[in-house]
Amino acid sequence: MTPSIFTPDEISEALQFYNTNGYTAIKSTLSDDYLTEMRKIMIELVDEEKESLNLENYRDYGFLLCAPYYADKYPQILDVITNKEMLKFVEAILEKWFIVYLYSNNCIPPSGGNTKAYKPHIDTPRYIENYHQSVVAMITMDDYTEENGATWIMPASQNLKEKPTDEHFYNSATRLIVPKGSICFFDPKVWHAAGTNYSNDWRTYLLVVFCRPWMKQRVDIPRFMSHIDKRNLSKQQLQLLGFTSAPPANFKEFYGNESERTFTQPFV
Ligand SMILES: O=C(O)CCC(=O)C(=O)O
């Protein structure tokens, strides 16, 4: 079933759908050229990361641990995080000052390929009633089809605390059959799974997860970016990447003047 894809002007309808079903999709304003370029970069980095880790039993093929780590080589990687329409939707859920919890991707290799995300799962098993602590944004860099592994998602399963059986999951789940350039948002507590990619090309997306600024990021993005010259980054990019909400590690970082402090954004 093709989910409704809302336009960026239909944010309130998209939000209503999200609040009921735990997911929604909007058409992004990112250009086709940008997405095509990012797709090429991500596929290249997936292999580069695998080779540099050189781990036995590597289960994360297709996934980058921290995409901003590569912003020295490919600064355009950071352009997406300030996409206005995406941030508008996220702000409606997480309120002001949210940050990036994880910026990664999930690329499924061709010809029957899979990733560790192919089993039904949720991303964050933390339940606080009537409170959203994070939002997942999946930005598709390909048209998603049943053949290339479109994500399975079980509508309105965000409050289900028991793992559904595979039979229950696959009988009630829908496929995210969406075009390239869609931003699929989902509640990290909704049950979902990657499909298997039977096509002869990669199936790719950018994964940007946002969280409240008081939360620990999935990986410490500012430290991951310590080798990168940050002078060309905007204030907004630095804030989103967590540079203004890092726990102080010495007295100056807490009591010092504004430029020395590491937690400078307002508490919310
Ligand atoms: O790749 C997909 O379709 C789903 C990815 C996923 O399950 C995840 O990122 O948690």
The ligand as an SDF file (V2000), in Angstrom:
LIG
                    3D

 10  9  0  0  0  0  0  0  0  0999 V2000
   16.3660    0.2490    5.9120 O   0  0  0  0  0  0  0  0  0  0  0  0
   15.1820    0.2210    6.2400 C   0  0  0  0  0  0  0  0  0  0  0  0
   14.2790    0.1210    5.4280 O   0  0  0  0  0  0  0  0  0  0  0  0
   14.8210    0.2980    7.6900 C   0  0  0  0  0  0  0  0  0  0  0  0
   15.9670    0.7480    8.5290 C   0  0  0  0  0  0  0  0  0  0  0  0
   15.7490    0.5810    9.9810 C   0  0  0  0  0  0  0  0  0  0  0  0
   15.0700   -0.2820   10.3830 O   0  0  0  0  0  0  0  0  0  0  0  0
   16.3910    1.4480   10.9240 C   0  0  0  0  0  0  0  0  0  0  0  0
   17.1500    2.3490   10.5110 O   0  0  0  0  0  0  0  0  0  0  0  0
   16.1510    1.2810   12.1410 O   0  0  0  0  0  0  0  0  0  0  0  0
  1  2  2  0
  2  3  1  0
  2  4  1  0
  4  5  1  0
  5  6  1  0
  6  7  2  0
  6  8  1  0
  8  9  2  0
  8 10  1  0
M  END
$$$$
